[in-house]
Amino acid sequence: MSDETHGPEQSTPVDPPSAASPIVGGTPSEDPDKSQRQTPWHLWVVGGIGLPWNAMGAFDYLMTQTENESYMANFTPEQLEFFYGFPTWLVAFWAIAVWGGLVGSVLLLMKKRLAAQVFLVSWVCMIVTAIHNFLITDGAEVMGPAGMAFTAVIFVFAGFEWLYSRAMTQRGVLS
């Protein structure tokens, strides 16, 4: 028996791995640059709103802590006494909340997954300050309905930033 009678062997050609399709774990995979999803337009909207929003919070913190006269002139004497009477531990939680929000916004715009963790820490610190200000002390009375409403907006937005950045991390948008 001769091999000449059978002709050339039929097989499916296999392309060798190339730079565009590297072998990972022994099997071809997609281009590693495409493994991270494209940035959705809404990330830029959330980050673009979050950055100045959180910068305002950091500005408010700085003006309050430095007791800036022109800035603090917008508050009643009772409110000033309330702000200036914060215990040191509360001021530390407030600082972490506002600066964490600002850093989280920058990290989100840089598409870094650390944004979700930073936003979570910031939000937890905000929860601690809200518990102190509105449940332990008379902050609700001192700040009035407008102050309570504004705090609620801050609280909701901070929670949204954490949930949003967590979702973008889970979807592979943030690395």
N, C-alpha and C positions, 0 to 999 in steps of 0.2 A: 504494500500500500504506500502510495506516495502522497505527500502533502500537496502536490501540485494539483490534484483533482479537486481539492476542497476550496481553492481560491483564498483570497485574503480574508482574514477574520473580521467580522463586523462587530464594532463596538461603538459606544457613545464617546465622542471625544471629551476630554476633561481639560479645561483651560487651567494652566498653572496659575497659582496665586500671583496677583500683581499688587502694586501699591494702592490701587483703588479698591481692592477687595482682599484685605489681609486675612490670614488664617488666625483665628483666635480660638483657643481651646481645641484645635484640630479640625475645625469646620470653618468654611468661609463665612464672613460676616459682612455687614454693611460698612460703608465708609464711616470711620469713627467720628468724623465731623458731623455726620447726619444723625448719629445716635443721640445727640442732644437736639431736642426739638427746636424748631424755629421760634423766635421770640414773637409772641402774640402782640398785637397792637395795644391791647388793654394793659399790658405790663407797663408800657411807657406812660399811659394815662394814670394808672394807679401810682407809679413811682413819681411822675411829674406833679401830681397833686400832693402826694405824701411828703415830698421833700420840703416844699415851702410851708406846708401845714405843720410839720414837726419842727421846722426851723423857727416858726412862730412860738411854739411851745418852749423851745430852748431859749429864745429871746425873753419870753415872759419869766422864765426861771432866773436868768441872769439879772434882769431888771429888778425882780423881787429880792433876790439875794444881795444885790449891791445897794438896795434901797434907793434906787434912782428916783430922785424927787419929781421930775417931770412925768415919769411913767406912773409912779405910785399916786400922783395927784388925782388920778381917775377913780380911786377907791375911797370908801367912807372910812372914818377913823376906826369903826368897829372891824371892818375888813382888814385894815392895816394891822390892828392888834392881833387879829386871828392869824394872818400870814406870818407876822414876826414872832408869834408865839409857838410856831411849830417846833417840836423836839428835834434834836439833831438826827436821830434815826429816821424820822419822817422826811426830813430834808434830803437825806441820802437816798431814800426810796424814790422821792420825787425826781431827784437828779438822774437816777438810773432810768426812770420812766421816760423823761423827756429826751435825754441824750441817746438812750437806746432807740427811741423812735426815729431820731435823726440819722443815727448810724444804720439802722435797719433800712431806711429809705435809700441811703447811698448804696448799701449792699444789694438791695433789690434792683436798682438801676444798673449795677455792675453784674447782675444776673448770678449772684452768689447764693448758694443754698443756706449759708450762715444767716441770711436775712430772717428766715423763719424763726430760728432760735433766738435771735436778738429781739425780734418783735414779741415773742412770747415772754421773755424776761421783762421787757418794757411793760407789757400789758399786765403781767402779774404784779409788778411794782405799782402800777396805776391802781389796781384793785386794792392793794394794801393802803395806799394813800386815800382812796375813796372811802374805805371802811373807817379809817381814822377820822377823816374830815366830816363824814355825813352820818355815821352811826355812833361813834364814840364821843365826838365833840358836837358842838352846835353849829357846824359849818352850813347846814341847810338853812338855818335861821339867819345866819350872818350873810350868806351869799344870796339868799332869796331865790325865787323861782327862776329868774334868768340865769343865775349862776348854776343852779341845778340842771337846767336844760342844756347849758353849754357843756357842763361836765358829762352829761349823758351822750352828747354828740362826740366828744373826745373819746369816751369809753367805747362807743360803737365803732368809731373809725379805727381805733387801735386794735380792737378785736378783729375787724375786717382785714387789716394789714397782716396780722398773724395768719388768719385762715387763708388769705389769698396767697401769701408767700409759701405757706405749707403746701397748698394745692399745686403751685407752680413747681415746687421741688418734686412732688410726687409724679408730676407729668414729665419730669426730665428737662424742664425749661431752665431751672437754676442748677448750677453745677458747683 
